Amino acid sequence: MTSMRFRLALPIALLALALLAPSGAQAASRYKVGIGDQSVSVFGDPLFQALKLKRIRYIVPWNWNADATQAAEVRGYLTAARAARFEPFVTFTAARGCWTGAVYRRTKACRAPSSSAYTKRFKAFRKAFPTVKVFSAWNEANHKSQPVYKSPRKAAQYYNAMRKACRSCTIVALDLLDSSNMSRYFQSFKRAAKGNPKIWGLHNYSDVNRRRAIKTRELLRIAPGQVWLTETGGIVSFTSKFPYNFSRAKNRTAYMFTLSDQFSRKRRGLRSRVTRIYPYQYTGVERGTRFDAGLVNPDMTARPAYATFKAKARTRSK
């Protein structure tokens, strides 16, 4: 009788363990969830605090200390992030005022910096903010809003300079938009990059908001190591392609997690997997603005996508 009871109890115990275990994709998902936002006010917002995140992405002009006002803004943000115990992920980008929303200005101030000028600013940044250890060398390098749009070699020089100046830093070598030139830009960059970079950034708005995985899979197939979704999320509005719609943004926010779950595991034929995601951004903007993917309204009230993000982020690795 003892052996019979044991044989009956074992399957029941295994069934109980199976019911308690996380389901499917969530059980196998192994990526860190952060968020991107440019406003220092988020750190005092109760809804933001309720997300219980630990990582935030912050975009900084490469010439961040060109004037006192801009330098003070950067210092204020990073001081607040540190006080709130966030890990800042700093991404350098073009100088302010260079992108009009339609064209990139050709003024001297908007030219791509030399490697020496870039290095000088980066070293000054490291001296001012020594606790910041996670960086991306240049934001969305393959987009026409950037001075390195047609110069992947120049973008690689910035990565090389950053890597040399901070060996202990975690560096996203190249941030890419999921556009038609993505793979060509990546291959040219990789040939000029030193040290076999292993972390790559992708802004996969097209995939997420069209509920597909074309460009995400394409980069995972050619990029070795890790891919961070450094900008992603459900779009509330973007030109005429995505009219203002909270319901669609909520649905696509859920799909963002589904897509990340799928590629957070090593898959046959792919050279990397998704290891971090940073939806952009937390704070929404006024209706009529060209781009909006915020989880909350400008008055800091929650949009429908907020609850979806909060629930799904909690079940993933953070």
C-alpha positions in Angstrom: 0.0 0.0 0.0 2.9 2.4 0.8 4.4 2.0 -2.7 0.9 2.4 -4.3 0.3 5.7 -2.4 3.8 6.9 -3.5 3.1 6.1 -7.1 -0.2 8.1 -7.0 1.2 11.0 -5.0 4.2 11.6 -7.4 2.1 12.5 -10.5 -0.2 14.7 -8.4 2.9 16.6 -7.0 4.3 17.1 -10.4 1.0 18.4 -11.7 0.9 20.9 -8.8 4.4 22.1 -9.6 3.4 22.5 -13.3 0.4 24.6 -12.4 2.5 26.9 -10.1 5.2 27.4 -12.7 5.1 30.5 -15.0 3.5 29.7 -18.4 5.1 29.4 -21.8 7.0 32.5 -23.1 7.1 34.2 -19.6 8.9 31.2 -18.1 11.6 31.3 -20.7 11.9 35.1 -21.1 15.2 36.3 -20.0 15.5 40.1 -20.7 15.6 43.2 -18.6 12.9 45.8 -18.9 13.7 49.5 -18.7 12.1 52.6 -20.2 13.1 55.8 -22.0 12.1 59.3 -21.1 13.6 62.8 -21.4 11.7 64.5 -18.6 13.3 64.7 -15.1 9.8 65.0 -13.6 9.1 61.3 -14.1 11.1 60.4 -11.1 8.5 62.1 -8.8 5.5 60.7 -10.6 3.5 58.0 -8.6 2.5 56.1 -11.7 6.1 55.9 -12.8 7.2 54.8 -9.4 4.5 52.1 -9.4 6.2 50.4 -12.4 9.1 49.5 -10.1 11.7 49.8 -12.9 15.4 50.0 -12.3 16.7 51.2 -15.7 16.1 54.3 -17.8 17.4 55.5 -21.2 18.3 59.1 -21.6 19.3 60.8 -24.9 22.1 63.4 -24.6 23.4 65.7 -27.4 27.1 64.8 -28.1 28.1 68.4 -27.2 26.2 68.2 -23.9 28.4 70.8 -22.2 28.4 73.3 -25.1 26.4 75.8 -22.9 25.6 76.1 -19.2 21.8 75.6 -19.6 22.2 72.3 -21.5 24.9 71.0 -19.1 22.7 71.9 -16.1 19.7 70.0 -17.6 21.8 66.9 -18.1 23.2 67.1 -14.6 19.8 67.6 -13.1 18.4 64.5 -14.9 21.2 62.2 -14.0 21.3 63.4 -10.4 17.6 62.7 -10.1 18.1 59.2 -11.7 20.8 58.4 -9.2 18.8 59.6 -6.3 15.9 57.3 -7.4 18.4 54.4 -7.8 18.0 54.0 -11.5 20.7 52.7 -13.8 21.0 55.4 -16.5 21.6 54.3 -20.1 23.0 57.3 -21.9 22.7 57.6 -25.7 24.6 60.3 -27.5 22.9 62.0 -30.4 23.1 65.0 -32.8 23.4 68.6 -31.5 20.0 70.2 -30.7 18.2 72.1 -33.4 19.9 70.3 -36.3 16.9 68.1 -37.2 13.8 70.1 -38.3 11.5 67.1 -38.5 12.0 67.0 -42.2 15.6 67.8 -43.0 19.0 67.8 -41.3 20.6 71.3 -41.2 23.9 71.6 -43.0 25.3 74.3 -40.7 28.8 74.0 -39.2 27.4 73.3 -35.8 25.4 70.4 -37.1 28.3 68.6 -38.8 29.3 65.2 -37.5 32.0 65.8 -34.9 35.6 64.6 -35.4 36.7 61.6 -33.4 38.9 63.8 -31.3 36.0 66.2 -30.6 33.7 63.3 -29.7 36.4 61.8 -27.4 36.9 65.1 -25.6 33.2 65.5 -24.9 32.8 61.9 -23.8 35.8 62.1 -21.4 34.4 65.3 -19.9 31.0 63.5 -19.5 32.7 60.5 -17.7 34.6 62.9 -15.4 31.3 64.7 -14.5 29.3 61.6 -14.1 31.6 58.7 -13.2 28.7 56.5 -11.9 27.2 56.3 -15.4 28.5 53.1 -17.0 26.0 52.1 -19.7 26.2 54.0 -23.0 25.3 53.9 -26.7 27.8 55.5 -28.9 25.3 57.2 -31.2 21.5 57.3 -31.5 19.6 55.9 -34.5 22.7 56.3 -36.7 21.1 55.1 -39.9 18.3 57.7 -39.9 18.4 60.9 -41.8 18.0 62.9 -38.6 21.6 62.1 -37.8 24.8 63.5 -39.3 26.2 59.9 -39.6 23.2 58.8 -41.7 25.4 58.1 -44.7 28.6 57.4 -42.8 28.7 54.1 -40.9 32.5 54.4 -40.7 32.2 57.6 -38.8 29.7 56.0 -36.4 32.1 53.2 -35.9 34.9 55.7 -35.1 32.7 57.0 -32.2 32.2 53.5 -30.9 35.9 52.9 -31.1 36.7 56.1 -29.3 34.2 55.3 -26.5 35.5 51.8 -26.1 39.0 53.0 -25.8 38.1 55.7 -23.3 36.1 53.5 -21.0 37.0 49.8 -21.0 34.8 49.1 -18.0 31.7 50.6 -19.6 28.8 48.6 -21.1 28.5 49.9 -24.7 25.8 49.5 -27.3 28.0 49.7 -30.3 25.3 50.8 -32.8 21.7 51.9 -32.5 19.7 51.2 -35.6 16.2 52.0 -36.8 14.4 49.1 -38.5 14.4 50.7 -41.9 15.4 49.4 -45.3 19.1 50.4 -45.0 19.6 48.7 -41.6 21.6 45.6 -42.8 23.8 47.6 -45.2 24.6 50.1 -42.5 25.3 47.4 -40.0 27.7 45.5 -42.2 29.7 48.7 -43.1 29.8 49.7 -39.4 31.0 46.2 -38.3 33.9 46.3 -40.8 35.2 49.5 -39.2 34.5 48.7 -35.6 37.2 47.4 -33.4 37.1 44.7 -30.7 34.2 42.6 -32.1 31.3 44.4 -30.4 28.7 42.2 -28.9 25.8 44.6 -28.0 23.6 46.1 -30.7 20.6 48.4 -30.4 17.4 48.3 -32.5 14.4 50.6 -32.7 11.8 48.2 -34.0 8.7 50.4 -34.2 7.8 49.2 -37.6 7.8 45.5 -36.5 5.9 46.1 -33.2 3.3 48.4 -34.7 2.6 46.3 -37.7 2.6 43.1 -35.6 5.5 41.4 -37.4 9.1 40.4 -36.8 10.8 41.0 -40.1 13.5 43.5 -39.2 13.9 42.2 -35.7 14.7 38.8 -37.0 17.0 40.2 -39.7 19.2 42.0 -37.2 19.3 39.0 -34.8 20.4 36.9 -37.8 23.5 39.1 -38.6 24.4 40.7 -35.3 26.5 38.5 -32.9 25.9 38.6 -29.2 23.0 40.6 -27.7 20.3 42.9 -29.2 18.7 45.6 -27.0 15.5 47.0 -28.2 16.7 50.5 -27.2 13.5 52.1 -28.6 10.3 50.2 -29.0 6.6 50.4 -28.0 3.1 50.9 -29.1 2.6 54.1 -31.1 -0.3 56.4 -30.2 0.2 58.6 -33.3 2.7 59.1 -36.0 1.9 61.1 -39.1 -0.9 59.7 -41.2 0.4 56.2 -41.0 -0.7 55.7 -37.4 -3.7 58.0 -36.6 -4.3 58.9 -32.9 -5.5 55.7 -31.3 -5.1 54.6 -27.6 -6.6 51.1 -28.3 -4.1 50.3 -31.0 -1.2 51.5 -28.8 -2.3 49.2 -26.0 -2.6 46.2 -28.3 0.9 46.9 -29.8 2.4 47.3 -26.3 1.2 43.8 -25.6 2.7 42.6 -28.9 6.0 44.3 -27.9 6.3 41.8 -25.1 5.2 38.9 -27.2 7.9 39.7 -29.7 10.6 40.2 -27.1 9.6 36.9 -25.4 9.9 35.1 -28.7 13.5 36.3 -29.3 14.8 36.3 -25.8 15.7 32.7 -26.3 18.4 31.5 -28.6 16.9 30.3 -31.9 18.3 28.3 -34.7 19.7 30.5 -37.5 20.0 33.6 -35.3 23.3 34.9 -33.9 21.9 36.8 -31.0 18.9 37.2 -28.7 17.0 40.1 -27.1 18.4 40.8 -23.7 16.9 44.3 -22.8 14.0 46.4 -23.9 13.5 50.2 -23.4 10.1 51.4 -24.6 10.1 55.0 -25.6 8.7 56.9 -24.0 6.9 57.1 -20.7 5.5 60.6 -21.0 3.1 61.3 -23.9 2.7 64.6 -25.7 -0.2 66.8 -26.8 -2.5 65.6 -29.6 -1.3 66.8 -32.9 2.4 66.3 -32.2 4.2 64.3 -34.9 5.2 61.3 -32.8 3.6 60.0 -29.6 4.2 56.6 -27.9 3.7 57.7 -24.3 2.2 55.4 -21.6 0.7 58.4 -19.8 -0.8 61.7 -20.9 1.0 65.0 -20.6 -1.0 65.6 -17.4 0.4 62.3 -16.1 -2.9 60.4 -16.1 -2.6 56.8 -17.4 -3.4 55.8 -20.9 -4.8 52.3 -21.6 -1.3 51.0 -22.6 0.0 51.9 -19.1 -1.8 49.0 -17.3 -0.7 46.6 -20.0 2.9 47.6 -19.7 2.8 47.5 -15.9 1.3 44.0 -15.8 3.5 42.4 -18.4 6.7 44.1 -17.2 6.3 42.6 -13.8 6.2 39.0 -15.1 9.5 39.4 -17.1 13.0 39.5 -15.7 14.0 42.9 -14.4 
